[in-house]
Amino acid sequence: MADQQYINSTAGGSDIPRLAHNGLYLEPNQSRNDEPTPYENKLADAIEKAYAENIQELGPLVEKLNELGTSDPDGRPWTQQSFAGVMLELGK
Protein backbone atom coordinates (compact mmCIF):
# COMPACT_ATOMS: atom_id res chain seq x y z
CA MET A 1 0.00 0.00 0.00
CA ALA A 2 2.99 2.28 0.26
CA ASP A 3 2.79 3.00 -3.46
CA GLN A 4 -0.82 4.30 -3.18
CA GLN A 5 -1.36 8.03 -3.12
CA TYR A 6 -3.63 9.38 -0.39
CA ILE A 7 -5.98 12.33 -0.69
CA ASN A 8 -7.12 14.58 2.13
CA SER A 9 -10.91 14.66 2.23
CA THR A 10 -12.44 17.06 4.72
CA ALA A 11 -15.96 16.82 3.30
CA GLY A 12 -17.18 14.98 6.37
CA GLY A 13 -15.39 17.27 8.80
CA SER A 14 -12.45 14.91 9.08
CA ASP A 15 -8.84 15.31 8.08
CA ILE A 16 -8.21 11.56 7.95
CA PRO A 17 -6.29 10.68 4.77
CA ARG A 18 -8.30 8.56 2.35
CA LEU A 19 -7.36 6.57 -0.71
CA ALA A 20 -8.28 8.08 -4.04
CA HIS A 21 -11.40 6.70 -5.76
CA ASN A 22 -10.60 3.34 -7.31
CA GLY A 23 -13.55 3.21 -9.74
CA LEU A 24 -14.99 0.04 -8.21
CA TYR A 25 -18.10 1.59 -6.67
CA LEU A 26 -20.68 4.22 -7.52
CA GLU A 27 -20.80 7.64 -5.96
CA PRO A 28 -24.25 8.64 -4.61
CA ASN A 29 -26.60 9.38 -7.50
CA GLN A 30 -23.88 8.59 -10.04
CA SER A 31 -26.25 6.30 -11.90
CA ARG A 32 -28.99 8.95 -12.16
CA ASN A 33 -29.73 10.81 -15.37
CA ASP A 34 -32.23 13.27 -13.88
CA GLU A 35 -33.05 14.93 -10.58
CA PRO A 36 -35.34 12.90 -8.29
CA THR A 37 -39.04 13.56 -8.77
CA PRO A 38 -41.17 14.91 -5.91
CA TYR A 39 -42.60 11.38 -5.54
CA GLU A 40 -39.09 9.88 -5.26
CA ASN A 41 -38.07 12.52 -2.71
CA LYS A 42 -41.17 11.84 -0.58
CA LEU A 43 -40.55 8.09 -0.75
CA ALA A 44 -36.87 8.55 0.15
CA ASP A 45 -37.82 10.71 3.14
CA ALA A 46 -40.23 8.04 4.37
CA ILE A 47 -37.64 5.28 3.94
CA GLU A 48 -35.09 7.36 5.86
CA LYS A 49 -37.61 7.85 8.70
CA ALA A 50 -38.13 4.09 8.85
CA TYR A 51 -34.38 3.44 8.91
CA ALA A 52 -34.01 6.04 11.67
CA GLU A 53 -36.39 3.89 13.72
CA ASN A 54 -34.12 0.91 13.01
CA ILE A 55 -36.68 -0.72 10.70
CA GLN A 56 -34.65 -2.85 8.31
CA GLU A 57 -36.84 -5.79 7.31
CA LEU A 58 -39.13 -5.56 4.27
CA GLY A 59 -42.43 -6.33 6.02
CA PRO A 60 -42.07 -3.72 8.78
CA LEU A 61 -40.67 -1.23 6.25
CA VAL A 62 -43.75 -1.57 4.04
CA GLU A 63 -45.99 -1.20 7.10
CA LYS A 64 -44.15 1.99 8.12
CA LEU A 65 -44.39 3.46 4.61
CA ASN A 66 -48.15 2.93 4.70
CA GLU A 67 -48.35 4.39 8.21
CA LEU A 68 -46.47 7.48 7.02
CA GLY A 69 -49.04 8.01 4.27
CA THR A 70 -46.93 7.16 1.25
CA SER A 71 -48.40 5.03 -1.50
CA ASP A 72 -47.17 3.10 -4.48
CA PRO A 73 -47.03 4.88 -7.86
CA ASP A 74 -50.65 3.85 -8.56
CA GLY A 75 -51.85 5.47 -5.31
CA ARG A 76 -52.46 2.16 -3.55
CA PRO A 77 -51.03 1.09 -0.19
CA TRP A 78 -47.64 -0.56 -0.40
CA THR A 79 -47.23 -4.32 -0.48
CA GLN A 80 -43.94 -6.15 -0.31
CA GLN A 81 -44.31 -6.99 -4.00
CA SER A 82 -45.09 -3.44 -5.10
CA PHE A 83 -42.21 -2.03 -3.06
CA ALA A 84 -39.74 -4.55 -4.52
CA GLY A 85 -40.97 -3.74 -8.03
CA VAL A 86 -40.63 0.00 -7.57
CA MET A 87 -37.13 -0.38 -6.10
CA LEU A 88 -36.18 -2.51 -9.09
CA GLU A 89 -37.41 0.15 -11.51
CA LEU A 90 -35.83 3.05 -9.63
CA GLY A 91 -32.53 1.19 -9.52
CA LYS A 92 -32.27 0.95 -13.30
C-alpha positions as CSV (number, residue, x, y, z in Angstrom):
1,M,0.0,0.0,0.0
2,A,3.0,2.3,0.3
3,D,2.8,3.0,-3.5
4,Q,-0.8,4.3,-3.2
5,Q,-1.4,8.0,-3.1
6,Y,-3.6,9.4,-0.4
7,I,-6.0,12.3,-0.7
8,N,-7.1,14.6,2.1
9,S,-10.9,14.7,2.2
10,T,-12.4,17.1,4.7
11,A,-16.0,16.8,3.3
12,G,-17.2,15.0,6.4
13,G,-15.4,17.3,8.8
14,S,-12.4,14.9,9.1
15,D,-8.8,15.3,8.1
16,I,-8.2,11.6,8.0
17,P,-6.3,10.7,4.8
18,R,-8.3,8.6,2.3
19,L,-7.4,6.6,-0.7
20,A,-8.3,8.1,-4.0
21,H,-11.4,6.7,-5.8
22,N,-10.6,3.3,-7.3
23,G,-13.5,3.2,-9.7
24,L,-15.0,0.0,-8.2
25,Y,-18.1,1.6,-6.7
26,L,-20.7,4.2,-7.5
27,E,-20.8,7.6,-6.0
28,P,-24.2,8.6,-4.6
29,N,-26.6,9.4,-7.5
30,Q,-23.9,8.6,-10.0
31,S,-26.2,6.3,-11.9
32,R,-29.0,8.9,-12.2
33,N,-29.7,10.8,-15.4
34,D,-32.2,13.3,-13.9
35,E,-33.0,14.9,-10.6
36,P,-35.3,12.9,-8.3
37,T,-39.0,13.6,-8.8
38,P,-41.2,14.9,-5.9
39,Y,-42.6,11.4,-5.5
40,E,-39.1,9.9,-5.3
41,N,-38.1,12.5,-2.7
42,K,-41.2,11.8,-0.6
43,L,-40.5,8.1,-0.7
44,A,-36.9,8.6,0.1
45,D,-37.8,10.7,3.1
46,A,-40.2,8.0,4.4
47,I,-37.6,5.3,3.9
48,E,-35.1,7.4,5.9
49,K,-37.6,7.8,8.7
50,A,-38.1,4.1,8.9
51,Y,-34.4,3.4,8.9
52,A,-34.0,6.0,11.7
53,E,-36.4,3.9,13.7
54,N,-34.1,0.9,13.0
55,I,-36.7,-0.7,10.7
56,Q,-34.6,-2.8,8.3
57,E,-36.8,-5.8,7.3
58,L,-39.1,-5.6,4.3
59,G,-42.4,-6.3,6.0
60,P,-42.1,-3.7,8.8
61,L,-40.7,-1.2,6.2
62,V,-43.7,-1.6,4.0
63,E,-46.0,-1.2,7.1
64,K,-44.1,2.0,8.1
65,L,-44.4,3.5,4.6
66,N,-48.1,2.9,4.7
67,E,-48.3,4.4,8.2
68,L,-46.5,7.5,7.0
69,G,-49.0,8.0,4.3
70,T,-46.9,7.2,1.3
71,S,-48.4,5.0,-1.5
72,D,-47.2,3.1,-4.5
73,P,-47.0,4.9,-7.9
74,D,-50.6,3.9,-8.6
75,G,-51.9,5.5,-5.3
76,R,-52.5,2.2,-3.5
77,P,-51.0,1.1,-0.2
78,W,-47.6,-0.6,-0.4
79,T,-47.2,-4.3,-0.5
80,Q,-43.9,-6.1,-0.3
81,Q,-44.3,-7.0,-4.0
82,S,-45.1,-3.4,-5.1
83,F,-42.2,-2.0,-3.1
84,A,-39.7,-4.5,-4.5
85,G,-41.0,-3.7,-8.0
86,V,-40.6,0.0,-7.6
87,M,-37.1,-0.4,-6.1
88,L,-36.2,-2.5,-9.1
89,E,-37.4,0.1,-11.5
90,L,-35.8,3.0,-9.6
91,G,-32.5,1.2,-9.5
92,K,-32.3,1.0,-13.3
